[in-house]
Amino acid sequence: MPYPLKRNSKTKPNSSKPGNDPLPLTTSRLARHELLGDINQFMTKHDLNVMGQNLSVVCEALSGSNPQLAEEFTAREINQEPIDQRWLDTITRLDPGTNERIAELEKLMDKLEYSLLRFAQTAKSAQDESSEQRGAIGRQIEEFERGAASDETGPSVDRVIELSNAMIDRLEQVEGAMERSQAETLELRSSLAEARQEADVDHLTRLPNRRAFERRLKSANDEARSNEQKLCVAFCDVDHFKQVNDTHGHEAGDRILCAIANTLSEIANDECFIARHGGEEFVLLFYGQDKDQAWRKLDGVRRMMASRQLLNRETGKPFGKVTFSGGIAEVTEDSDTRGALARADKALYDAKAQGRNQIIAN
């Protein structure tokens, strides 16, 4: 059925008893009630997780507030393709707003780091100037003391020396405070750098995460187009992963994900970037390689993984053969990265539909 769903604009009579519902069932309230019902039915039909991201995407499609999204949902059902969690994650990934929000966050973090750097430089400059002034006053005091000893100028000179010594003490205090501020600023900058790095890492597999991938994809695409080089993107998804979790438990599933991450990492180098994109999905970027080259490299990893017989060391039960499917597209064949991501995702879906445990290039 095309989206958004058409709604009856007529107001239905309020059948509740007097006093039970003080608000009349207006057209607006009826529309909201029907939309909530449609969302509930849709989420249940497609066995989708009830979470904010899913509810937002489904609501945009069913309400018609996002016409492009509604068209994609319609095409998906017409082609009898599944509207599952992986596909919804893809829709979110392809949302231009996601990249814009990541870019805005990066700008804010860059501004904060720059401000901390400037503060550290200013504190160091003030500390150096304070030290110089303290040294100059100290030298003046020594001259006053020598003059007072020889000329016996009286208490006025003693008072100047006393005030100058007090000023030196105060400058030493200010200098100490600046030194502490500088140390704290450097520590903050270090913590910020660590936080930025940690924010780019998947805590389970220790691979770069989706956030890191989005940023790397942008820079890699710009560089590839500037240098007229090839750039390919690949999505990999663990086959029958839900069965692994259901049979062996989520902790065992996590170990499977780590095993696949380690296997994929064997081809990671300056020409291949690997990240965990979320759930049981991984993403790779192949620099300076066309689809055939990327396919051969990724298919080699797939065959390596498929040849292993994994054992659940916690229970002694065999996992059996754990495989993954993959889809590849050449980024530089499209005018922007969005089209390439969509083609790679389509190739991954085709690999799943055609029996799994294979890599398809689109």
Residue pairs with C-beta under 8 A, 6 or more apart in sequence:
1 74
1 77
2 70
2 74
3 61
3 62
3 64
3 70
3 71
3 73
3 74
4 61
4 62
4 63
4 64
4 70
5 34
5 38
5 62
7 30
7 31
7 34
7 35
8 30
8 34
9 27
10 27
11 24
11 25
11 26
11 27
11 30
12 25
12 30
13 25
14 21
14 24
14 25
23 29
25 33
35 59
35 62
35 63
38 62
39 55
39 58
39 59
39 62
42 48
42 58
42 62
43 50
43 54
43 55
43 58
46 82
46 83
46 84
47 84
48 54
48 58
48 83
48 84
48 85
48 88
49 85
53 88
53 92
54 85
54 88
57 69
57 88
57 91
57 92
59 65
60 66
60 69
60 70
61 69
61 70
61 72
61 73
62 70
64 70
69 91
72 91
73 83
76 82
76 83
76 87
77 83
81 87
81 349
85 279
86 237
86 279
86 281
87 345
87 349
89 277
89 278
89 279
89 281
90 341
90 342
90 345
92 98
93 210
93 277
93 341
94 338
94 341
94 342
96 338
98 214
99 214
99 218
102 211
102 214
102 215
106 215
109 192
109 196
112 192
113 189
113 192
113 193
116 185
116 188
116 189
116 192
117 189
119 181
119 185
120 182
120 185
120 186
120 189
123 178
123 179
123 181
123 182
123 185
124 178
124 182
126 178
127 175
127 178
127 179
127 182
130 171
130 174
130 175
130 178
131 175
133 171
134 168
134 171
134 172
134 175
137 164
137 167
137 168
137 171
138 168
140 164
141 161
141 164
141 165
141 168
144 157
144 160
144 161
144 164
145 161
147 153
147 157
148 157
148 158
148 161
199 211
200 208
200 209
200 211
200 212
200 215
201 207
201 208
201 209
201 212
202 208
202 209
202 275
202 276
204 254
204 257
204 258
204 276
205 257
205 258
205 261
205 276
206 261
207 261
207 264
207 265
207 274
207 275
207 276
207 282
208 216
208 273
208 274
208 275
208 276
209 275
209 276
209 277
210 275
210 276
210 277
210 278
210 283
212 275
213 273
213 275
213 277
213 283
213 285
216 273
216 275
216 285
217 233
217 285
217 331
217 337
218 337
220 231
220 273
220 285
220 287
220 331
221 231
221 331
221 332
221 337
223 229
224 230
224 231
224 287
224 288
224 331
224 332
225 332
229 287
229 288
229 332
230 286
230 287
230 288
230 289
230 290
230 330
230 332
231 285
231 286
231 287
231 288
231 330
231 331
231 332
232 285
232 286
232 289
232 290
232 291
232 293
232 294
232 328
232 329
232 330
232 331
233 283
233 284
233 285
233 286
233 328
233 329
233 331
233 337
233 340
233 341
233 344
234 283
234 284
234 285
234 286
234 294
234 298
234 326
234 327
234 328
234 329
234 344
234 359
235 277
235 281
235 282
235 283
235 326
235 327
235 344
235 345
235 347
235 348
236 260
236 264
236 281
236 282
236 283
236 284
236 298
236 324
236 325
236 326
236 348
237 280
237 281
237 282
237 324
237 325
237 326
237 348
237 352
238 244
238 256
238 257
238 260
238 280
238 281
238 322
238 323
238 324
239 322
239 323
239 324
239 325
239 352
239 356
239 357
240 356
241 253
241 256
241 279
241 280
244 252
244 253
244 256
244 319
244 322
245 252
245 253
248 312
248 315
248 317
248 319
251 314
252 312
252 314
252 315
252 319
255 312
256 310
256 319
256 322
257 276
257 280
259 310
259 322
260 282
260 305
260 322
260 324
261 274
261 276
261 282
263 301
263 304
263 305
264 274
264 282
264 284
264 301
265 274
266 301
266 304
267 274
267 297
267 298
267 300
267 301
268 274
270 287
271 286
271 287
271 288
271 289
272 284
272 285
272 286
272 287
272 297
273 284
273 285
273 287
274 282
274 283
274 284
275 282
275 283
275 284
276 282
276 283
277 283
282 324
284 294
284 298
286 293
286 294
286 297
289 297
290 330
291 328
291 329
291 330
291 361
292 361
294 328
294 361
295 328
295 359
295 361
298 326
298 328
298 359
299 326
299 358
299 359
302 323
302 324
302 326
302 357
302 358
302 359
305 322
305 323
305 324
306 321
306 322
306 323
306 357
308 321
308 322
309 318
309 319
309 320
309 321
310 318
310 319
310 320
310 321
310 322
311 317
311 318
311 319
312 318
312 319
323 356
323 357
324 357
325 348
325 351
325 352
325 356
325 357
325 358
325 359
326 347
326 348
326 351
326 358
326 359
326 360
327 343
327 344
327 345
327 346
327 347
327 348
327 349
327 350
327 351
327 359
327 360
327 361
327 362
328 344
328 347
328 359
328 360
328 361
328 362
329 340
329 341
329 343
329 344
329 347
329 361
329 362
330 340
331 337
331 340
332 340
333 340
334 340
334 343
343 362
344 362
346 362
347 360
347 361
347 362
348 360
350 360
350 362
351 358
351 359
351 360
354 360
